[in-house]
Amino acid sequence: MNELMPLGDIPSLLQRYASGELTPSQMVEAVHAAIQDDTTVWIHKLPLETLRRYAREVEARGRTMDKGALPLYGIPFAVKDNIDLAGVPTTAGCPGFAYTPQRSATVVQRLIDAGAIPIGKTNLDQFATGLNGTRSPYGACCNTFNFDYISGGSSSGSAVALAKGWVCFSLGTDTAGSGRVPAAFNNLVGYKPTRGWLSTRGVVPACRSLDCVSIFALTADDAGRVLEVTASFDAEDIYSRERQGGRGPDSATQRFLEHRFRFGIPRKDQSQFFGNREYERLFNEAIVKLQGLGGKSVEIDFGPFLEAARLLYEGPWVAERYAAIQQFFDSRSEQIIAPVREIIGSAKRYSAADAYNGVYRLNGLKRQTDRIWTEVDCLLTPTAGTIYTIQAMQQDPIRLNANLGYYTNFMNLLDYSAVAVPAGFQGDGLPFGITLSAPAHHDEALLHLAGRLQQAYALPLGATGIPLREEVLPEHLLIRSSSEAPRSDQQPGHVRVAVCGAHLSGLPLNGQLISRSGRLVLSTTTSPDYKLYALPGGPPYRPGLVRVERNEQGTAIEVEVWELPTQEFGSFVAGIPAPLGIGTITLANGDIVQSFLCEGYAVADAEDISRFGGWRDYMQQLRNT
């Protein structure tokens, strides 16, 4: 059954069912076998016989009705263990708190009714208090690309289970960023709906007035599919809201379709990457990428957003976390791990007057931040400013966790919707992600733009190595720019990378590609938007490829596009020395591929060799002189 794993996105699995290649019963057998060796992702794995029962019920329903009536027919999903699944303990990451619910949370039941199959309950930062994934008595979740690094949290297990391809989507919760940060760290889409669109009945509260059930997906299209099943008004949830607006394209979506939207970015002096120059480079590339989809960037004053964010943990909203588990905390606080106990315990210093004053200040800040929507259609920010090792996080848990919330903590307080989107990799192979956000009830527009952006990056799905399928967006919404050309011949489980220096065919470092089973796909040039520099130092001598500013004259530079097995890609990029790294470039035919790029600061004293058209001709000139 191992050949059935990883599963891939929702349409791919539905297609396998439709063709008769696979059945839900066979799928659950394969998934159950695949997850048995895991010790930190799952808190509770459903027994095989229970999974078989779910599968048989789905198959029976599919035989007695049109399978189209089951939009998630046989689709496996994971449930964060602060969300109820009937008959399965809910722990919220604290064994002493555990209870066994008689009925499932509203969102879980709607998914099961639509044909989806729950695989189990996943690990989390205890009581959903944290953004890092290390605050659990069930063990720290590891990043799927490097086990030494954090997975992100608090929805750690839900993100990792999906990134590994064990499920096709997963449920998390998001109060401070828990549904977005783990997505960014594991190369996933993390969709945080408008508050109240997804019922929180059957969810252990963190901050009940702010909590959202979030969706982790491999594609923005998949997130939209799950949204259509789960979004509904729930009269039993006091914070449930009706979806506003029709199902067709709204005005913001129309601007995205017509390639004439404006997106806000934080001022340079308000951006924070905590010393991570790679994340800063990747964010700057994301700005260019969104501009390539028709967007115009507008710098905004990020100060009011940051002040609102600080209210979540440095203001009276901490008291709402205490209120959520007050009885358990007062009687059994010794069963709550540090630093969660210290964070929630700090709530006792706030008074009712502090709470009211906090609400007044937040409303004032929201008036300020809402003014930006007269200037822009969405915001673009990093999802997180950096990523940390598990060891570093455990040594400095409060400060480093606060750093992770720099771009996320304000979102629910200000009542915005958001989608985290994969946006490339550091040189060491760790993922980077950006977040698109907009006012409440603009979710469809954001998901549409997220889908187009995901297509432009064309990164593999999670850590599965499965290529992103073409045209995952509904046909009436999919409008391609010249930078979104098809990649119909890309092999499954492979990544494409463009090289411009000593890795070219016949040059000294080409063996690093060949030894990793690399395959030359294309010899071509970049679009005429680049410059090539000979970096100081050597041997070995190294070029630096840099995209020019819009007001500068560039040229087309010789490159080769190679295809590597995904499992070889990380070791390849890990050997890239600073100031080089992996980014994305545009080829002469409009394709966008990953490539070696050089940080701008490094070419200040370098020779501009763009006139040679490529590294090969430059080196030939050196040999002739």
Buried (B, 14 or more C-beta within 10 A) or exposed (E): EEEBBBBBBBBBBBEBBEEEEBBBBBBBBBBBBBBEEBEBBBBBBBEBEBBBBBBBBBBEBBEEEEBEEBBBBBBBBBBBBBBBBBEBBBBBBBEEBBEEBEEBBBBBBBBBEBBBBBBBBBBBBBBBBBBBBBBBBBBBBBBBBBEEBBBBBBBBBBBBBBBBBBBBBBBBBBBBBBBBBBBBBBBBBBBBBBBBBBBBBBBBBBBBEBBBBBBBBBBBBBBBBBBBBBBBEBEEBEBBBEBEBEEEBBEBBEBBBEEEBEBBBBEEEBBBBBEBBBBBBBBBBBBBBBEBBBBEBBEBBBBBBBBBBBBBBEBBBBBBBBBBBEEBBEEEEEBBBEBBBEBBBBBEEBEEEEBEBBBEBBEEBBEBBBEBBEEBBBBBBBBBBBBBBBEBBBEEBEEBBBBBBBBBBBBBBBBBBBBBBBBBBBBBBBBBBBBBBBBBBBBBBBBBBBBBBBBBBBBBBBBBBBBBBBEBBEEEBBBBBEBBBEBEEBBEBBBBBBBBBBBBEEBBBBEBBEEBEBBBBBEBBBBEBBBBBBBBEEEEBBBBBBBBEEEEEBBBBBBBBBBBBBBBBBEBBEEBEEBBBBBBBBBBEBBBBBBBBBBBEBBEEBEBBBEBBBBBEBBEEEEEE
